[in-house]
């Protein structure tokens, strides 16, 4: 039996309906929703608020639970733990979006839900579809994608004209 990790994320939209995404600074540089792991004795809501503040500098509150997503599969290797991810619908209360955790993320930008960047995590893909459809309380099993190509350093910025860059990590 594989180990299980608990994590959180939030679908945060702007007035135009675009979704805030973070690009991971390590490995395959996947695009994902802001969030992270739940610490011991921490509630999922508090973990989401803390992780979003740590990654983006934004003060937020969680409106409701989009769903709980169980990420499984060996497409990226057999040593990967299953992840139980609580994905919330979040709202910005204040702050300026900036890359506050350059070791974890290298880029923040707003994306049209119909034109998401690649590669994107399977949980982010599924949760954005559910959030845009107005769903709440979804319970979904999600399989890991196979490993994508590791991008060149110069191709880490998005090519999408639908994206509005907010911040990049300082070089």
N, C-alpha and C positions, 0 to 999 in steps of 0.2 A: 504494500500500500504506500502511495506517495504521501509526502508531507503536505500540509495545507497552510497557506498564508492568507491572512485577512488584510484587505486593502480598501481604500476609498477613492472616489473620483467625483467630479461634478461637471455637469453640462451647464455651462454659463453662456448665455447669449447676450448680444448687444441689441439696441433698439431696432436694428436692421434684420435681426434674426440670425446673424452669423454666430458661430460657435468658437469659443476660445480654446485653442490647442497649444500644447507644448511639444517641442521636439526634444527627444532625449539626447543627451550629449555623449552617451557611451554606446558601444556596440553598433547596432543596425540603425541607430538614430530614428527610431520609430516616432511617429506623431501619436500623441495620446492626450487624454483629458487631464487637467491638473488634478493632483492628488498624490497619494502614497500609502504607506503601510500604517496600520493601526498599532499604536503602542500599547503595551500591557496596561490594563486598567483604564483605557481611554475609550470613550464611546465613538461609534462611527461618525456621528455628526461633528463632534469636537475634533476628531482626526482630520476630517475634510476641511474644516475651517482653518486649522493649524497648517496643514500641508499646502493649501492654496496660498495662504499668507506667506509661508516660507518660500514657495516657488515663484510667486508672481508679485508679491507686495500688496495684493488686493485684500481689502476687508470684505468678507462675504457673510451671507447667512444662507442656510439650506431651507428651501421652500417645501420640498417633498422628496420622496424616494422614487426615482425613476424605476429602479429595479436592483435585484441582486443577481449578479452574473458569476457563474462558476466556470472558470477558465481551466480547461484540462487538455491533455494531449501531449504526445511525444514528438511533434513535428520539429521542435527546436532542440531535441535531446531528451534522454530519459531521466536526467537529473533535475529537471524543472519541477518545482512544486505546483500542485494545483493552487489556484488563487480564487478566493471568494471575495468578489469586489462589490461593495455597496456603492451604487452610483446615484447621486442626488441631483436635483435640479437646484442650482444655486443662483443667487442674485448678488450683484456687487453693491456694497454699501459705501465704499470709498477707497481711496488709495490710487496710486499710479502704477499701471502694469509695467513691470520690469523683471528681467531675469535675475532673481535673487539667489538661485542655487545653480551656478554655472557647472558644478560637478554633476548635477542631475539633468538639467535642461539647458539647451543652448539657444533656444529661439521660442518666442511667443508670437502668435498671430491669430487674427480672426478669419474664419473660413465659412463660406456658404455651405450649408449642410448637403447641398446637391453636388458640390465640387470639392470633396475632401482630398487632402494631399495623400500621397503614397510614399513610403509604406506607413500604414496606420494600424494601431493595435486592434485586434478583433473585438475586444470589449468596447473600445471607443466607437468603432463602426456600428455595433449593435445598439449601444446605449443612445447614440445620437439619433438613429432611426426611431427608436422607441420614444425619446424625448420630443422630437419634432412631431410625431404622431399624437402627442398628448397623453401617452400612456403613463401610468404610475403603478408601482407595486409589481412590476414584471419579475418573474423568476425564469432565468434563461441559462441554459448550458451552452457554452461557447467553446469551440475547438481552436487551439493555437494554429496560426498560419505556419507554413514552412518558412524557414529562415530566408529573409530577403537578402539581396546584395548589400554589402556595406558601401554606402555612398562615398564618393570622393569628397575631400574637405571642401572644395569649391562648390559642390552641388548641394550643400546643406540648406541653402536658402531656397524658399519655395519659388517655383516658376509660375504659380497660379496667379492670374490677374484678379481672381476673386478674393485673394488674401490681402489683408492689410497688416503689414509688419508692425509690431509694437516695440519689440526689443530683442536684442541679441546679447549674448554674453560678451563681456569685454575680452578682447584677445590678449 
